[in-house]
Amino acid sequence: MQSTAHTTNTISQGFKSASHHPITVRRPEFNFAQLPKYYFNNNPLLSHLLTALSLTFPNGERFFVHSVRNVRDQVKTATLKSDVSAFIGQEAMHSHAHEDFNDFAKRIGLDVQPIIDSEYEKVEQIKGVLTPKQQLAVTCALEHFTAIIAQYLLEHDDFHTQLHPDAARLWMWHALEETEHKAVAFDVYREVFNDEVVRKRTMRIITTTFISRISYITGKLLLNDKEGRLQFKQHWLAFQQLKAMAKTLLPAYLDYYKNDFHPNQHDSNAIADEWRGVLFAN
Protein backbone atom coordinates (compact mmCIF):
# COMPACT_ATOMS: atom_id res chain seq x y z
CA MET A 1 0.00 0.00 0.00
CA GLN A 2 1.25 3.49 -0.84
CA SER A 3 2.12 5.84 1.99
CA THR A 4 -0.28 8.68 2.80
CA ALA A 5 2.34 11.30 1.96
CA HIS A 6 3.01 9.76 -1.44
CA THR A 7 -0.67 9.47 -2.26
CA THR A 8 -1.61 12.98 -1.16
CA ASN A 9 1.25 14.43 -3.17
CA THR A 10 0.03 12.49 -6.21
CA ILE A 11 -3.55 13.61 -5.68
CA SER A 12 -2.50 17.25 -5.55
CA GLN A 13 -1.17 17.12 -9.10
CA GLY A 14 -3.43 18.78 -11.65
CA PHE A 15 -5.20 21.14 -9.25
CA LYS A 16 -4.70 24.88 -9.21
CA SER A 17 -4.61 27.10 -6.14
CA ALA A 18 -7.98 27.94 -4.66
CA SER A 19 -9.33 30.28 -2.04
CA HIS A 20 -9.93 28.93 1.44
CA HIS A 21 -13.38 30.51 1.46
CA PRO A 22 -15.80 28.02 3.07
CA ILE A 23 -17.76 27.61 -0.18
CA THR A 24 -15.67 28.07 -3.29
CA VAL A 25 -16.74 27.04 -6.79
CA ARG A 26 -13.82 25.24 -8.42
CA ARG A 27 -13.42 23.79 -11.89
CA PRO A 28 -10.82 21.03 -11.66
CA GLU A 29 -10.04 18.80 -14.61
CA PHE A 30 -9.87 15.02 -14.45
CA ASN A 31 -8.43 12.33 -16.68
CA PHE A 32 -9.78 8.81 -16.33
CA ALA A 33 -8.09 7.37 -19.42
CA GLN A 34 -5.67 5.26 -17.36
CA LEU A 35 -8.12 4.31 -14.63
CA PRO A 36 -8.35 0.52 -14.09
CA LYS A 37 -11.68 -1.26 -13.83
CA TYR A 38 -11.15 -2.04 -10.15
CA TYR A 39 -9.81 1.33 -9.09
CA PHE A 40 -10.37 0.81 -5.36
CA ASN A 41 -7.51 -1.43 -4.23
CA ASN A 42 -8.34 -3.94 -6.99
CA ASN A 43 -11.60 -4.69 -5.16
CA PRO A 44 -14.58 -5.30 -7.48
CA LEU A 45 -17.33 -4.75 -4.91
CA LEU A 46 -16.00 -1.47 -3.52
CA SER A 47 -15.15 -0.17 -6.99
CA HIS A 48 -18.67 -0.97 -8.20
CA LEU A 49 -20.13 0.63 -5.06
CA LEU A 50 -18.39 3.91 -5.80
CA THR A 51 -19.44 3.65 -9.44
CA ALA A 52 -23.03 3.07 -8.29
CA LEU A 53 -22.89 6.26 -6.26
CA SER A 54 -21.42 8.15 -9.20
CA LEU A 55 -24.22 6.96 -11.48
CA THR A 56 -26.78 8.61 -9.20
CA PHE A 57 -24.88 11.87 -8.75
CA PRO A 58 -25.49 13.88 -11.95
CA ASN A 59 -29.28 13.67 -11.76
CA GLY A 60 -29.21 13.77 -7.98
CA GLU A 61 -27.08 16.91 -7.84
CA ARG A 62 -29.37 18.61 -10.35
CA PHE A 63 -32.33 17.73 -8.14
CA PHE A 64 -30.58 19.30 -5.15
CA VAL A 65 -30.11 22.50 -7.14
CA HIS A 66 -33.73 22.39 -8.31
CA SER A 67 -35.06 21.97 -4.77
CA VAL A 68 -33.09 24.96 -3.48
CA ARG A 69 -33.95 27.12 -6.49
CA ASN A 70 -37.64 26.38 -5.84
CA VAL A 71 -37.52 28.61 -2.77
CA ARG A 72 -34.48 30.76 -3.46
CA ASP A 73 -36.56 33.92 -3.68
CA GLN A 74 -37.85 33.32 -0.14
CA VAL A 75 -34.35 33.42 1.38
CA LYS A 76 -33.86 36.76 3.10
CA THR A 77 -30.49 36.38 4.83
CA ALA A 78 -27.75 37.96 2.70
CA THR A 79 -25.05 35.47 3.71
CA LEU A 80 -27.32 32.54 2.98
CA LYS A 81 -28.21 33.98 -0.43
CA SER A 82 -24.50 34.05 -1.26
CA ASP A 83 -24.06 30.51 0.03
CA VAL A 84 -26.95 29.32 -2.14
CA SER A 85 -25.22 30.67 -5.25
CA ALA A 86 -21.99 28.90 -4.31
CA PHE A 87 -23.89 25.71 -3.47
CA ILE A 88 -25.47 25.71 -6.92
CA GLY A 89 -22.07 26.28 -8.54
CA GLN A 90 -20.39 23.46 -6.64
CA GLU A 91 -23.21 21.01 -7.35
CA ALA A 92 -23.10 21.86 -11.05
CA MET A 93 -19.38 21.06 -11.15
CA HIS A 94 -20.02 17.76 -9.34
CA SER A 95 -22.61 16.80 -11.94
CA HIS A 96 -20.22 17.47 -14.82
CA ALA A 97 -17.32 15.65 -13.17
CA HIS A 98 -19.36 12.55 -12.44
CA GLU A 99 -20.77 12.51 -15.95
CA ASP A 100 -17.14 12.23 -17.11
CA PHE A 101 -16.53 9.47 -14.57
CA ASN A 102 -19.65 7.65 -15.74
CA ASP A 103 -18.33 7.83 -19.30
CA PHE A 104 -15.31 5.91 -18.01
CA ALA A 105 -17.68 3.21 -16.74
CA LYS A 106 -19.21 2.99 -20.20
CA ARG A 107 -15.80 2.75 -21.88
CA ILE A 108 -14.77 -0.25 -19.79
CA GLY A 109 -17.93 -2.09 -20.81
CA LEU A 110 -20.29 -1.56 -17.88
CA ASP A 111 -23.95 -1.35 -18.94
CA VAL A 112 -24.72 1.83 -17.04
CA GLN A 113 -26.90 3.85 -19.41
CA PRO A 114 -30.14 2.10 -18.33
CA ILE A 115 -29.27 2.93 -14.72
CA ILE A 116 -28.60 6.59 -15.59
CA ASP A 117 -31.90 6.75 -17.52
CA SER A 118 -33.75 5.22 -14.58
CA GLU A 119 -32.24 7.76 -12.19
CA TYR A 120 -33.42 10.58 -14.45
CA GLU A 121 -36.96 9.17 -14.54
CA LYS A 122 -37.07 8.78 -10.76
CA VAL A 123 -35.94 12.35 -10.21
CA GLU A 124 -38.51 13.71 -12.66
CA GLN A 125 -41.21 11.69 -10.92
CA ILE A 126 -40.21 13.10 -7.53
CA LYS A 127 -40.27 16.64 -8.90
CA GLY A 128 -43.79 16.06 -10.22
CA VAL A 129 -45.20 14.54 -7.04
CA LEU A 130 -43.56 16.18 -4.03
CA THR A 131 -44.19 19.70 -2.80
CA PRO A 132 -41.30 22.21 -2.66
CA LYS A 133 -41.06 21.60 1.10
CA GLN A 134 -40.84 17.84 0.63
CA GLN A 135 -38.30 18.19 -2.18
CA LEU A 136 -36.05 20.36 -0.04
CA ALA A 137 -36.45 17.95 2.88
CA VAL A 138 -35.24 15.15 0.58
CA THR A 139 -32.22 17.25 -0.34
CA CYS A 140 -31.47 17.97 3.32
CA ALA A 141 -31.59 14.25 4.13
CA LEU A 142 -29.33 13.24 1.25
CA GLU A 143 -26.95 16.11 1.95
CA HIS A 144 -26.63 14.78 5.51
CA PHE A 145 -25.65 11.38 4.13
CA THR A 146 -23.11 12.87 1.75
CA ALA A 147 -21.71 15.20 4.43
CA ILE A 148 -21.06 12.53 7.06
CA ILE A 149 -19.68 10.11 4.48
CA ALA A 150 -17.49 12.87 3.03
CA GLN A 151 -16.09 13.76 6.44
CA TYR A 152 -15.34 10.10 7.09
CA LEU A 153 -13.47 9.83 3.79
CA LEU A 154 -11.44 12.95 4.52
CA GLU A 155 -10.54 11.79 8.02
CA HIS A 156 -9.63 8.18 7.23
CA ASP A 157 -6.44 7.67 5.23
CA ASP A 158 -7.36 4.07 4.52
CA PHE A 159 -9.89 5.31 1.96
CA HIS A 160 -7.88 7.55 -0.34
CA THR A 161 -4.72 5.43 -0.06
CA GLN A 162 -6.63 2.50 -1.57
CA LEU A 163 -7.92 4.54 -4.50
CA HIS A 164 -6.10 4.87 -7.79
CA PRO A 165 -4.75 8.47 -7.77
CA ASP A 166 -6.89 9.52 -10.75
CA ALA A 167 -10.01 8.39 -8.91
CA ALA A 168 -8.81 9.84 -5.61
CA ARG A 169 -8.60 13.32 -7.11
CA LEU A 170 -12.30 13.16 -7.98
CA TRP A 171 -13.60 11.61 -4.79
CA MET A 172 -11.56 13.69 -2.35
CA TRP A 173 -12.39 16.94 -4.15
CA HIS A 174 -16.06 16.00 -4.06
CA ALA A 175 -15.82 15.02 -0.38
CA LEU A 176 -14.15 18.32 0.49
CA GLU A 177 -16.85 20.38 -1.18
CA GLU A 178 -19.62 18.34 0.43
CA THR A 179 -18.24 19.39 3.81
CA GLU A 180 -18.01 23.00 2.65
CA HIS A 181 -21.67 23.33 1.66
CA LYS A 182 -23.21 20.75 3.99
CA ALA A 183 -25.37 23.30 5.84
CA VAL A 184 -26.74 25.31 2.91
CA ALA A 185 -29.84 23.29 2.01
CA PHE A 186 -30.51 22.74 5.72
CA ASP A 187 -30.31 26.47 6.46
CA VAL A 188 -32.61 27.26 3.55
CA TYR A 189 -35.11 24.68 4.81
CA ARG A 190 -34.96 26.12 8.33
CA GLU A 191 -35.42 29.69 7.13
CA VAL A 192 -38.24 28.97 4.68
CA PHE A 193 -40.15 26.04 6.22
CA ASN A 194 -38.74 25.02 9.62
CA ASP A 195 -40.94 21.92 9.79
CA GLU A 196 -39.19 19.40 12.02
CA VAL A 197 -41.80 16.69 11.56
CA VAL A 198 -41.37 16.64 7.78
CA ARG A 199 -37.58 16.91 8.07
CA LYS A 200 -37.25 13.85 10.33
CA ARG A 201 -39.93 11.81 8.59
CA THR A 202 -38.28 12.41 5.24
CA MET A 203 -34.94 11.18 6.59
CA ARG A 204 -36.52 7.90 7.69
CA ILE A 205 -37.89 7.38 4.18
CA ILE A 206 -34.69 8.46 2.44
CA THR A 207 -32.57 6.15 4.61
CA THR A 208 -34.43 3.13 3.27
CA THR A 209 -34.58 4.28 -0.35
CA PHE A 210 -30.98 5.52 -0.51
CA ILE A 211 -29.40 2.40 0.97
CA SER A 212 -31.62 0.02 -1.00
CA ARG A 213 -31.06 1.85 -4.29
CA ILE A 214 -27.27 1.99 -3.98
CA SER A 215 -27.22 -1.66 -2.89
CA TYR A 216 -29.34 -2.63 -5.90
CA ILE A 217 -27.17 -0.78 -8.40
CA THR A 218 -23.97 -2.14 -6.85
CA GLY A 219 -25.34 -5.67 -6.95
CA LYS A 220 -26.43 -5.27 -10.55
CA LEU A 221 -22.99 -4.06 -11.62
CA LEU A 222 -21.29 -6.87 -9.73
CA LEU A 223 -23.57 -9.64 -11.01
CA ASN A 224 -23.00 -8.48 -14.59
CA ASP A 225 -19.22 -8.58 -14.02
CA LYS A 226 -18.20 -12.17 -14.79
CA GLU A 227 -14.68 -11.65 -13.49
CA GLY A 228 -15.45 -9.55 -10.44
CA ARG A 229 -18.44 -11.43 -9.04
CA LEU A 230 -16.35 -14.54 -8.32
CA GLN A 231 -13.75 -12.79 -6.16
CA PHE A 232 -15.29 -13.88 -2.87
CA LYS A 233 -12.30 -13.04 -0.69
CA GLN A 234 -12.38 -9.47 -1.98
CA HIS A 235 -16.12 -9.33 -1.27
CA TRP A 236 -15.51 -10.42 2.34
CA LEU A 237 -12.82 -7.75 2.76
CA ALA A 238 -15.19 -5.16 1.31
CA PHE A 239 -17.96 -6.06 3.75
CA GLN A 240 -15.53 -5.76 6.67
CA GLN A 241 -14.57 -2.25 5.56
CA LEU A 242 -18.18 -1.23 5.05
CA LYS A 243 -19.16 -2.66 8.43
CA ALA A 244 -16.48 -0.61 10.18
CA MET A 245 -17.51 2.51 8.28
CA ALA A 246 -21.20 2.06 9.11
CA LYS A 247 -20.40 1.58 12.79
CA THR A 248 -18.40 4.80 12.84
CA LEU A 249 -21.04 6.80 10.95
CA LEU A 250 -24.10 5.66 12.91
CA PRO A 251 -23.90 8.26 15.72
CA ALA A 252 -23.46 11.10 13.21
CA TYR A 253 -26.41 9.79 11.19
CA LEU A 254 -28.65 9.61 14.29
CA ASP A 255 -27.80 13.20 15.21
CA TYR A 256 -30.10 14.29 12.38
CA TYR A 257 -33.14 13.30 14.44
CA LYS A 258 -32.30 15.67 17.31
CA ASN A 259 -34.44 18.78 17.61
CA ASP A 260 -31.40 21.04 17.95
CA PHE A 261 -29.39 19.41 15.16
CA HIS A 262 -27.38 21.49 12.73
CA PRO A 263 -24.85 20.13 10.19
CA ASN A 264 -22.10 22.37 11.52
CA GLN A 265 -22.21 20.52 14.83
CA HIS A 266 -20.06 17.98 13.00
CA ASP A 267 -16.91 20.10 12.90
CA SER A 268 -15.01 19.47 9.68
CA ASN A 269 -13.10 22.76 9.51
CA ALA A 270 -9.68 21.37 10.41
CA ILE A 271 -9.82 18.37 8.07
CA ALA A 272 -11.25 20.55 5.28
CA ASP A 273 -8.36 23.01 5.67
CA GLU A 274 -5.92 20.11 5.54
CA TRP A 275 -7.41 18.73 2.34
CA ARG A 276 -7.61 22.13 0.67
CA GLY A 277 -3.86 22.25 1.19
CA VAL A 278 -3.45 18.78 -0.32
CA LEU A 279 -5.72 19.22 -3.31
CA PHE A 280 -4.94 22.80 -4.21
CA ALA A 281 -1.28 23.12 -3.24
CA ASN A 282 0.91 24.91 -5.81
Order of alpha helices (4+ residues) and beta strands (2+ residues): alpha-alpha-alpha-alpha-alpha-alpha-alpha-alpha-alpha-alpha-alpha
